[in-house]
């Protein structure tokens, strides 16, 4: 199922899209399973695609934006 264009519109409250919010939620939940350690990106991607249909490049672009390491 492809992304709904509405999923990519930033929310006026904080500027996050629905997809970015899903990534942050999955990161938060997965961090609970890896206390004191970094969450493997592949694990996070697997959790995110359970909620939204994202390609790896789309996922990486979102992570870059959220971490401030984008090009």
PyMOL CGO cylinders between C-alpha atoms (Angstrom):
from pymol import cmd
from pymol.cgo import CYLINDER

trace = [
    CYLINDER, 0.00, 0.00, 0.00, 1.64, 3.27, -1.10, 0.3, 1, 1, 1, 1, 1, 1,
    CYLINDER, 1.64, 3.27, -1.10, 1.83, 6.29, 1.17, 0.3, 1, 1, 1, 1, 1, 1,
    CYLINDER, 1.83, 6.29, 1.17, -1.16, 8.58, 1.31, 0.3, 1, 1, 1, 1, 1, 1,
    CYLINDER, -1.16, 8.58, 1.31, -0.08, 12.11, 0.25, 0.3, 1, 1, 1, 1, 1, 1,
    CYLINDER, -0.08, 12.11, 0.25, -1.67, 13.37, 3.48, 0.3, 1, 1, 1, 1, 1, 1,
    CYLINDER, -1.67, 13.37, 3.48, 0.89, 11.31, 5.43, 0.3, 1, 1, 1, 1, 1, 1,
    CYLINDER, 0.89, 11.31, 5.43, 3.63, 13.61, 4.14, 0.3, 1, 1, 1, 1, 1, 1,
    CYLINDER, 3.63, 13.61, 4.14, 2.06, 16.94, 5.14, 0.3, 1, 1, 1, 1, 1, 1,
    CYLINDER, 2.06, 16.94, 5.14, 3.75, 18.46, 8.20, 0.3, 1, 1, 1, 1, 1, 1,
    CYLINDER, 3.75, 18.46, 8.20, 1.57, 19.01, 11.24, 0.3, 1, 1, 1, 1, 1, 1,
    CYLINDER, 1.57, 19.01, 11.24, 1.27, 22.70, 12.15, 0.3, 1, 1, 1, 1, 1, 1,
    CYLINDER, 1.27, 22.70, 12.15, 1.94, 21.99, 15.84, 0.3, 1, 1, 1, 1, 1, 1,
    CYLINDER, 1.94, 21.99, 15.84, 5.46, 20.60, 15.49, 0.3, 1, 1, 1, 1, 1, 1,
    CYLINDER, 5.46, 20.60, 15.49, 6.28, 20.22, 11.80, 0.3, 1, 1, 1, 1, 1, 1,
    CYLINDER, 6.28, 20.22, 11.80, 6.35, 16.41, 11.89, 0.3, 1, 1, 1, 1, 1, 1,
    CYLINDER, 6.35, 16.41, 11.89, 4.61, 14.34, 9.27, 0.3, 1, 1, 1, 1, 1, 1,
    CYLINDER, 4.61, 14.34, 9.27, 2.62, 11.24, 10.19, 0.3, 1, 1, 1, 1, 1, 1,
    CYLINDER, 2.62, 11.24, 10.19, 5.41, 9.04, 8.82, 0.3, 1, 1, 1, 1, 1, 1,
    CYLINDER, 5.41, 9.04, 8.82, 8.06, 10.85, 10.88, 0.3, 1, 1, 1, 1, 1, 1,
    CYLINDER, 8.06, 10.85, 10.88, 5.87, 10.46, 13.94, 0.3, 1, 1, 1, 1, 1, 1,
    CYLINDER, 5.87, 10.46, 13.94, 5.64, 6.69, 13.27, 0.3, 1, 1, 1, 1, 1, 1,
    CYLINDER, 5.64, 6.69, 13.27, 9.44, 6.49, 12.98, 0.3, 1, 1, 1, 1, 1, 1,
    CYLINDER, 9.44, 6.49, 12.98, 9.89, 8.31, 16.30, 0.3, 1, 1, 1, 1, 1, 1,
    CYLINDER, 9.89, 8.31, 16.30, 7.27, 6.14, 18.00, 0.3, 1, 1, 1, 1, 1, 1,
    CYLINDER, 7.27, 6.14, 18.00, 8.92, 2.95, 16.76, 0.3, 1, 1, 1, 1, 1, 1,
    CYLINDER, 8.92, 2.95, 16.76, 12.33, 4.25, 17.82, 0.3, 1, 1, 1, 1, 1, 1,
    CYLINDER, 12.33, 4.25, 17.82, 11.03, 5.00, 21.31, 0.3, 1, 1, 1, 1, 1, 1,
    CYLINDER, 11.03, 5.00, 21.31, 9.44, 1.58, 21.68, 0.3, 1, 1, 1, 1, 1, 1,
    CYLINDER, 9.44, 1.58, 21.68, 12.50, -0.23, 20.29, 0.3, 1, 1, 1, 1, 1, 1,
    CYLINDER, 12.50, -0.23, 20.29, 14.87, 1.68, 22.59, 0.3, 1, 1, 1, 1, 1, 1,
    CYLINDER, 14.87, 1.68, 22.59, 13.11, 0.04, 25.50, 0.3, 1, 1, 1, 1, 1, 1,
    CYLINDER, 13.11, 0.04, 25.50, 14.36, -3.32, 24.18, 0.3, 1, 1, 1, 1, 1, 1,
    CYLINDER, 14.36, -3.32, 24.18, 17.95, -2.05, 23.82, 0.3, 1, 1, 1, 1, 1, 1,
    CYLINDER, 17.95, -2.05, 23.82, 18.57, -0.19, 27.10, 0.3, 1, 1, 1, 1, 1, 1,
    CYLINDER, 18.57, -0.19, 27.10, 21.81, 1.75, 27.05, 0.3, 1, 1, 1, 1, 1, 1,
    CYLINDER, 21.81, 1.75, 27.05, 22.58, 0.73, 23.45, 0.3, 1, 1, 1, 1, 1, 1,
    CYLINDER, 22.58, 0.73, 23.45, 21.89, 2.12, 20.01, 0.3, 1, 1, 1, 1, 1, 1,
    CYLINDER, 21.89, 2.12, 20.01, 18.98, 0.68, 18.06, 0.3, 1, 1, 1, 1, 1, 1,
    CYLINDER, 18.98, 0.68, 18.06, 20.14, -1.07, 14.88, 0.3, 1, 1, 1, 1, 1, 1,
    CYLINDER, 20.14, -1.07, 14.88, 18.79, 0.75, 11.83, 0.3, 1, 1, 1, 1, 1, 1,
    CYLINDER, 18.79, 0.75, 11.83, 17.63, -2.49, 10.22, 0.3, 1, 1, 1, 1, 1, 1,
    CYLINDER, 17.63, -2.49, 10.22, 15.61, -3.34, 13.33, 0.3, 1, 1, 1, 1, 1, 1,
    CYLINDER, 15.61, -3.34, 13.33, 14.02, 0.09, 13.36, 0.3, 1, 1, 1, 1, 1, 1,
    CYLINDER, 14.02, 0.09, 13.36, 13.21, -0.15, 9.65, 0.3, 1, 1, 1, 1, 1, 1,
    CYLINDER, 13.21, -0.15, 9.65, 11.54, -3.52, 10.21, 0.3, 1, 1, 1, 1, 1, 1,
    CYLINDER, 11.54, -3.52, 10.21, 9.35, -2.05, 12.94, 0.3, 1, 1, 1, 1, 1, 1,
    CYLINDER, 9.35, -2.05, 12.94, 8.44, 1.03, 10.88, 0.3, 1, 1, 1, 1, 1, 1,
    CYLINDER, 8.44, 1.03, 10.88, 7.35, -0.93, 7.80, 0.3, 1, 1, 1, 1, 1, 1,
    CYLINDER, 7.35, -0.93, 7.80, 4.87, -2.79, 10.00, 0.3, 1, 1, 1, 1, 1, 1,
    CYLINDER, 4.87, -2.79, 10.00, 2.99, 0.54, 10.20, 0.3, 1, 1, 1, 1, 1, 1,
    CYLINDER, 2.99, 0.54, 10.20, 3.73, 2.33, 6.90, 0.3, 1, 1, 1, 1, 1, 1,
    CYLINDER, 3.73, 2.33, 6.90, 4.94, 1.24, 3.49, 0.3, 1, 1, 1, 1, 1, 1,
    CYLINDER, 4.94, 1.24, 3.49, 8.37, 2.86, 3.05, 0.3, 1, 1, 1, 1, 1, 1,
    CYLINDER, 8.37, 2.86, 3.05, 11.27, 2.04, 0.81, 0.3, 1, 1, 1, 1, 1, 1,
    CYLINDER, 11.27, 2.04, 0.81, 14.75, 1.98, 2.30, 0.3, 1, 1, 1, 1, 1, 1,
    CYLINDER, 14.75, 1.98, 2.30, 15.72, 5.30, 0.59, 0.3, 1, 1, 1, 1, 1, 1,
    CYLINDER, 15.72, 5.30, 0.59, 12.56, 6.98, 1.92, 0.3, 1, 1, 1, 1, 1, 1,
    CYLINDER, 12.56, 6.98, 1.92, 13.31, 5.67, 5.41, 0.3, 1, 1, 1, 1, 1, 1,
    CYLINDER, 13.31, 5.67, 5.41, 16.91, 6.88, 5.23, 0.3, 1, 1, 1, 1, 1, 1,
    CYLINDER, 16.91, 6.88, 5.23, 15.80, 10.32, 4.07, 0.3, 1, 1, 1, 1, 1, 1,
    CYLINDER, 15.80, 10.32, 4.07, 13.43, 10.59, 7.05, 0.3, 1, 1, 1, 1, 1, 1,
    CYLINDER, 13.43, 10.59, 7.05, 16.17, 9.48, 9.46, 0.3, 1, 1, 1, 1, 1, 1,
    CYLINDER, 16.17, 9.48, 9.46, 18.54, 12.06, 7.99, 0.3, 1, 1, 1, 1, 1, 1,
    CYLINDER, 18.54, 12.06, 7.99, 15.97, 14.79, 8.47, 0.3, 1, 1, 1, 1, 1, 1,
    CYLINDER, 15.97, 14.79, 8.47, 15.21, 13.73, 12.05, 0.3, 1, 1, 1, 1, 1, 1,
    CYLINDER, 15.21, 13.73, 12.05, 18.87, 13.49, 13.05, 0.3, 1, 1, 1, 1, 1, 1,
    CYLINDER, 18.87, 13.49, 13.05, 19.91, 16.69, 11.28, 0.3, 1, 1, 1, 1, 1, 1,
    CYLINDER, 19.91, 16.69, 11.28, 22.46, 14.85, 9.18, 0.3, 1, 1, 1, 1, 1, 1,
    CYLINDER, 22.46, 14.85, 9.18, 20.76, 15.42, 5.84, 0.3, 1, 1, 1, 1, 1, 1,
    CYLINDER, 20.76, 15.42, 5.84, 22.50, 16.59, 2.73, 0.3, 1, 1, 1, 1, 1, 1,
]
cmd.load_cgo(trace, "trace")
